[in-house]
């Protein structure tokens, strides 16, 4: 009989990302969670975006080779996740993909492809420490929910105001930023904006940002396993992100019920 695992007093989140800006700066998105002093976020792998496998020829070739998943999905997603999760039972993996407007109709199939890679490569227990989430319609959308962060970095005149409505419906937020500020650089300027972004403010409206809220809901459910109840309560993480009554993604929310108990 294996020895019982010790409680997690610190949680490590390894990020697998599909964008160059995210590769350099995405941990900053989780600054408010890291302020709890019980977790950290780091990028462990960059991989290109994936689409659904729809070609009959490609599917036939995979079947003929006895493969359920693409080799590059295994090498760039599944295996890095397994190595990270093998390091410690308090390690978790989150694959985060930009879901641009042109890919939204394929969201379910894209999710299924990523999820299938995890389910194929990881052990049963590890699968429950790995999740797939989307930024809609790309990371830059969320900047518009906290215009103060944009104004501070780009020095816009007149200053921009918070977007009225759901920023996850903005068709091409990166182009919109370049229209406002033609020299906008998604890595340099984006990193500075992200460092100022107040996620509590972004998620303050419970009827908006379903995908981003689901990502934070998954992370919070992990952190709710912190063993000291009084400290955990003092963080008020559910209240910070409107998790009690806020909208969640119909595609990625299923993972919330399957998180491993550490």
N, C-alpha and C positions, 0 to 999 in steps of 0.2 A: 504494500500500500504506500503510495507516495505521500510525502509530508504535506500538510496543509500550507497553502501559500500565506505569506504575511500580508496584512493590509497595506494598501498603497498610501503612503504619506506624501508622495509626489508623483505627478502624472506627466509622462512625456508623450507629446503628440508629434509624430513624424508626418510631414506633408509631402504628398506626391502632386506635382503641379504641372500644368500644360502651357503656361505662358511665361515669357521671359521676365516680364515685370513681376509676376508672382514668384518666380524663382529667386529673385533678389530681395523682394520686400514683403511677401505675403505674411510672414509671422507678425508683422506690425498690426495686421487686422485683428489679432487676438490680444492686443495690449491690455484690454480691460479684464480679460480672463487671467492673464499672467500677473495682474496686479494682486490677485488672491494669494500669491506666493506659494501656491501648491501645484503649479504646472508650468510647462514650457512648450514652445512650438518651434520646430525647425524644419526646413526643407531637406528631405532626404533623397529626392529624385525628381528630375525633370523628364517629362515624356511628351511627345507630340499629342495633339488632340486625336481622338478616335471617333469614327463614325460607325454606323451599323454595317455589318457585313451582309450585303444584299446580293452580290454577284453569285449566280448559280455555279459558275465555273470555279470561283474561289471556294465556295462551300464544298463542292465536289472534291476539289483537290485536298482540302483539309480532312474530309472523311476518308479519302484514299490513303492519307498519311497517318490515319488514326489519331487525329488531333481534334480537341474540342475548342482550343483557343489558339490564337496566332502566336508564333514564336516571339515576336516583339512585345506582345502583351505580357507574356510570361517573363521575359528578360528585363523589361523596363517598368513593369508594374508589380506583378505577382512575386517575383523573387526578391526585389528590394524590400517589399512589404514583409515578406517572411523573415528575411534577415533581421530587420528591425524588431519585429515582434518576438523573435527568438531570443533577443538580448535580455528581455525582462518582462515579467507578467504585468508590469505597470506601464508598458509601452502600448500606444495606440496609433493607428495609421488612418489618415484621411486623404483620399484622392479628391482634388478640387479642380473642376473643369469650368472654363468660361462657356456659357451656353448662349452664343450669339443668336440674334433674331433668326437668321437663316437656318439654324439647327434646332430650333425649338420644337418643330413638329416631329423631330426624331428623338426627342429627349428620353422617352421610355426605352427605345432600342439602344441608345448610347449608354444609359444607366445600366441596362441589362448586360451590355458587353463588359463594362468595367467590373460590375458585380460578379459576373461569371468568372472573370480572371481571379478575383479574390477567392471565390468559392472553390475553384479548381486547384489553386496552388496552396492555400492555407489549410491548416488543420481545422477541425470543427470549432475548437475553442478560439483559435486565432481569427476566424471569420467574424466572430462577434466583437473583436477589437479592431475591426477595419470597417470603414464606411466610405461611400461615394456621395459627393455633394456638388452642387452647381452654383456658380455666380451668374446672375441673370440681369441684363444681357451683357455680361462681362463685368469685371471688377469696378471699372470706372463709373458704372451706374450709381453706386452707393455714394460716391462723392457728392452727387447732386442732392442727396438727402441731408447733407450737412454743408451747405454752401459756404459757411464761415471758413471751413478748411481750405476750400478752393480759393476764396478771396485772399486768404493770408499768404498763400504761396504764389498765386498768379497776379496779385495786386490788380484785380479787375476794376474798371471804372466805366459805368456805374457798377457797384458790387452786385454779385449774384444773390438771389434769394433762394431758400429751400424750394425744391421742386414740389409743386402741388400735385399730389397723386402718388401712385406707386412707381418708384424709380425702376423697378424691374420690368416696366413696360416701355422704357425709353429704347427706341429702336437701335440707335448706334451712339452710345454715350461718348465713346472716344472721339468720333467725328464731331460731336457737339462741342466737346472741349476744345478741339482744334479750331472750330469756327469762332469760338470766343477768344482763343489765344493761339494764333497760328503756329507759334514756335513751341507749343506744348509737347513735351517729351514724356512718353508714358512711363519710362523707367525712372528718370531723374525727378521730374516734376511729380509724377505719380507717387513715387516713394515719399516725397515730402508731404504731399496731401494725405497719404495713408497714415503717416506718423501723427497727423493732427486729427484724424477722423474719430469722432465720438460715436461708437457703435450703439451705445445706449440711446443717443439721439436719433440715429438712423432707424433703430427698431422701436422707436417710441409710439408709432402709430400701428396698432395691432392688426389693421386691415391691409397692411403693406408688407413687402419683402418676405414672402413666404419661403423662398429658397434659402436666403441668408439666415432667417430665423431658425429654420430646420437644422442648418449646420451648427448654429450656436446651441440649439436644444440638445443635439447629440453630444456635444462637448460637455455641456452642463450636466447631462445625465451621467456621464463618466465621473465628473468631479463630485457629484452628489454621493459618491462612494467614499469620500474622504472620511476617515474613521472618527474624527472628533466632532460630534454633533453640534455643539454650541458654536464652534468656529464656523462650521459649515453653514449654519443658520445665519450667522452674522454677515455672510457674504451676500445674501439675498439675490442670488444669481437669477432665479426664476423671474423675480420682479424687474430686474434690470432690463431684460430683453422681451418683456411682455409674453412670456412663454405660456402663461396660464390661459390667456384668451386670444393670443395672436394667431394669425393664419399660418399654416404650415404647407410645405410642398406635398402635393398628392403623390409624387413619384418617390421622393427620398425619405418621407416620414416613416415608412415601414421599418426602417432600420432602428428607430427609437425603441422598439419593443424587443429588440434582440441583443442588446448590449450585455456583454459578459459581466458577471458579478465577480469582482476581484477580491 
